[in-house]
Amino acid sequence: MPSAPLAALGRWSHAHRFTVIAVWTAIAIGFGVFAPRLEHALSGAMWEVNGSDSLAARRVLEQEFAGFSSQSAVAVFHSDTLEASAPAYQALVDKATAILASESALSPAAPPQVAPDGHTVMLQAGSLVSPTESVRAAERVADDIAALSTDSITVALTGSPAFWADFNAVNREGMMKAELLTWPVTAVILIVAFGTLAAAGLPLILTAVGLISAMGVLFGVTRFTDLSIWSLNFAMMFALALGIDYALFIVTRFRAALHGTPNDVNGAVGVTMDTAGKAVLFSGLTVLVSLSAVLVVPIPAFRSIAIGMMLAVGFVLLAGLTLLPAMLGNGVNRFALPWHSTGEHRSPFWERFAMRIHKRPAVFAAAAAAILLLLATPLLALETGMPGINVLPRDRDARVGYELLASALGPGSPGPIQVVASPSTDAAAIAETLSSIEGIAAVFPAQVGAGGSQLITAIATTDPSSSESRALISTLRDRLPSGTLVGGPVAENYDLDSSLRTYAPVVIGIVLVLGFLLLLLALQAIFIAIAGVLFNLLSVGAAFAVGALAFQHGWAAGPMGFESQGYLTSWAPLFFFALVFAISMDYSVFLLASAREHFERSGNADEAVRGSLAHTARPIVAAAGVMVAVFFTFAIAGTLPMKEMGLILGTAVLFDALLVRLVLVPAVLYLVGDRAWWLPRWADRIMPDVRFAH
């Protein structure tokens, strides 16, 4: 009988299954009461870089200029037939002024600004609260502002708070569609994979319990600090995919163990948790370590996303190691379907496939590596940028108002550049310098704040999301006097993009090093740990290259229903790398742990490869199918950033499962032989003894 800690935990959970199930039921119900409230407690803002010049400029504007910063709310009026001076037009402007004044989170609106065309008016109100509360204020007034529209005059609320308010609404719609599609598709794949309704239901129960519990805890966190709306999106997608993966691996292993000892269910649970359970534990730790690396990035939204996902994965992992063993039993094979097999779950097909690779391992390894490297070539021209207004549908008010402003006042008008100078600085000289810089369309006279700071507002000739506008921020900071702060929406996006570029190598390096150490600890082999990390990079690179073709070059714009921005979202290289690497490690640990188990038992490296493929290829394919279905569902139904994440992660899973784990890894292991499992004696002496065989 296995005596390892996980085996003991599994047997204890099964022996006390009614207690364990009751505790988890209480946890799910207790936290589940708050879970539905989470979505409305999250923030769409928080995209700022701590310590940046743009954030410092915003702070000055909030304190000295009545909050007329990048977080201002802007009501836009336009009529093709009426001029702004018309009584009916003025009446609507007065009503909008009263609506904005009724919202305590906003400062009184500035005097209306009439565009040169005489048909467009901009009415701006500053934000007196945090970006999160500004978004909620925009949600409260947006409908009243939009209701002012008539047959002849369009009225729309835009600005950063309105953008995030509309994005949150669009995001909720996409999440609901994704959820409606994900669960039935996942259920069908699990039924096909397991062949019994009882076994197929276990992963769904596990994932639901873990996810609901995590959502309840996240709601509690929002009572003390802001959390980004993205934390829910990513947590739901990732926890759903990983939870089903973990349950599928454990249930598959349990059915094989139960076949060997049908009269000893508790013993089969122990064997399962000491093998598949151990692989799941190391996989979960790898995911948590990868996500923890994101915490070094000084962007609040990023950190809250990572925290949300870590909580969700942590709950799913804990439930997988305690609740799932409690639910395992002879009933796992109930409600069998015609294709269900009760024999040992060793696949003859995948064993034959392994033997085919064994005949020409060099050919298979070279072919798989060449395909992945070829697919990765578009990555060399990858470009990134922060999401622009076109992530919103054309009929959303924030986009309508944005485009009306751009049409009437110039492309750069929706994202003014706000230059903040100290009281002693020559504002006239700054304005003159600004006017001389190529790319500046207009410069407005300096305003003096309550504390003496000076604000010079400039308008660029290009769209705020364009590469030209981002480059302009760098030029301004080089040309303007030291101590001058360049802020506004474009500058904030520039600082975000720069910060993400700066920290991407740091995060990637941390993930690679920690991933190597975890693989080394789990599998006790130097070559295996190095190869596992390097092979993961191949699938990551190929997936990102596909993402570049789909989104940067717009190849998938028509089929997937989005407008290409000409680049990938800035956080993709950093954040998606951590996620893709974690997912790749999921399959890597499961396959290699099985190979280690066979090698410990037989001492034959070739048999270890053959046995691991025969036992794990089928659940890996099934798990990959589930994960791809989850990710692609979000890619179809979600907003543009969710489409990017869904397609890139789903593609990474396909490449990793089908090319890396089932072809490249077995081929390389055949080529290296026993040396793949070598560990220096000094390392063997200091490392804990981790074994997968009995």
Protein Blocks (a to p, Z undefined) as FASTA:
>chain_A
ZZbfklmmmmmmmmmmmmmmmmmmmmmmmmmmmmmmmmmmpcfehpacehiaklmmmmmm
mmmnnopafkbccdddddfkbcfklmklmmmmmmmmmmmmmpmkbccdddddddfklpac
cdddddfbdfklmmmmmmmmmmmmmmmpcfkbccddedjklmmmmmmmmmmmmmmmmmmm
mmmmmmmmmmmmnopaklmmmmmmmmmmmmmmmmmmmmmmmmmbccdfklmmmmmmmmmm
mmmmmmmmmmmmmmmmmmmmmmlmklmmmmmmmmmmmmmmmmmmmmmmmmmmmmmpccfk
lmmmmmmmmmmmmmmmmmmmmmmmmmgcfklmgoiafklcfbdcddfklmmmmmmmmmmm
mlmmmmmmmmmmmmmmmmmmgccddddfklpcfklmklmmmmmmmmmnojklmmccdddd
dfkbcfklmmmmmmmpghiabdcdddddfkopacdddddfbdfkbmklmmmmmmmmmmpc
ghiacedjklmmmmmmmmmmmmmmmmmmmmmmmmmmmmmmmnopaklmmmmmmmmmmmmm
mmmmmmmmmmmnommmmmnopadehiacfklmmmmmmmmmmmmmmmmmmmmmmmmmmmmm
nopaklmmmmmmmmmmmmmmmmmmmmmmmmmmmmmmmcfklmmmmmmmmmmmmmmmmmmm
mmmmmmmmmmnmmmlmgccfklmmmpccddfbZZ
